Amino acid sequence: MASSQPREASDCTALVVDNDELVRLGTVVMAREIGFSIKTAPDGPSALVLIDGDKLPDVLITDYDMPGMTGVELAKAIAEQRPDVDVLIVTGHDTINEQLPDRWKILHKPFTSATLKDTLETFGIGVRTH
């Protein structure tokens, strides 16, 4: 589904990738509360192995600065196979010195579940609220 198509989080799979286990787990909890089905990986290469031959994610929520492969490199690799993937780059840096497609979003750490929800809604995804 292209990001311009409205859809519900409950119909989407999010791939959450972060080398910091606590951040990854916190993001997973927030994304599940919003309604996503979740896959997780600790780094880019592991994420690519995880999705190899499997259904590609609708949404990629990835840390930017990870060993072995940046979140942007991971997003580009996934986008080669699924150009309409929605990408959310999470970072603790003030800026990312890479050119990103306009529709990809950046979310700065630390973030709340409300901020994550609001950002995901910009992709046209209807999210569960509690």
N, C-alpha and C positions, 0 to 999 in steps of 0.2 A: 504494500500500500504506500503510495506517495504521501509525503508529509502534508501535502495540501488537502488530502482527503480526511475529513473528520472521522475519528474512530475512538473507541473506548480502550482504556488501558487494559481492561480485562480481556481484550482480544489480542493483546500485543505481548511479545516476549522482549524483555530487556536483558542485555548482556552487561553486567557490571564488572569492570576490570580495575583493580587497584592493588598495588603491591603492599600497601599497608592493610593488614588483615582487619584491624578495628574499623578503619574508615570504610573498607569494603563491606563488612558486616552491617555497619550503620546505614550505609546507602541501600543495601539489600532490604533491610527492615523498612526503611522509608518507601522504597519502590513497591514492595509487597503491599504495604498499607494503601498505597495509591491504587493498586489493583493489578499490577504487572505479574506475569509469569516471569521467573528469574532464572538466568544462568549466570555463573560467576567464574572468574579466573583471576589468578594473582599477577598476571603480566600478559603482554601482548602475544608472545609466541604461544603461551598456553591457551589463550583465547582462540587463536587461529586453529590450533589442534582440536579444541573443543567443538568448534563449529564446522570443521572439515567434514563434508558429507552429510551434515545435519542442516536443519532449517536455520537460515540466517536470521539474526535478530531484527526486530522492527526498530528497536532503539538501542544505541550503544551509549552507555554511561561509563566513561573511562577517565582515569587519572591521566594527566599530561606527562608528568615526569616519572617514568618507570625505567628500571634497568632493562637492557636488551632491546627495547622498542618503545618509542614514545606513544602516547595516546593518539597523536595526530597520525603517526605512521600506521598504527593499528586501524584507525578509522579509514584511512586511504585504502588499505588492503581490503577491508570489508566492503567499502564503497565500490571497489572494482567489480565485486561480485553482486552487490546489491546497491545500485546508485541512489535509490530512494531511502536508504537507511537514515534515520534521524540520529544525529550525533551530538552528544553533550560532553564537552571536554571539561573536566573538573581540575582545578589547579589552585595551588597555594601561592603561585607567582602573581605579581602585579600585572604582567603582560605575557603574552605568548608571541614570540618573534617569528611566527610563521603565518603565511597567508592561508586563511581558512575559507572554505565556501561560505557564502553569505548565510545560508540556512543552518549551518552548524552553530551551536551555541556554546558559550563559555560560562561556567558557574564557578565562582571563587569560593574556596574553603576559608573558614568554616561556613557551612550552610545549614539551613533548617529544612524540615520536611515541607514547610509552607513555600520556601524559596524553590525547592526542587519541584514541587507541584506546579507552581506558577511558571517555571521555566519549561517544563514538559508540556504545559497547556499551549505554549507558543508554537508547538509542533502540530497543533490541531488535535491533540489527544484529550479526550474527556477523562477526567480522573475522579476517583472516589474521594469523597470528603467525609470526615467523621465529626 
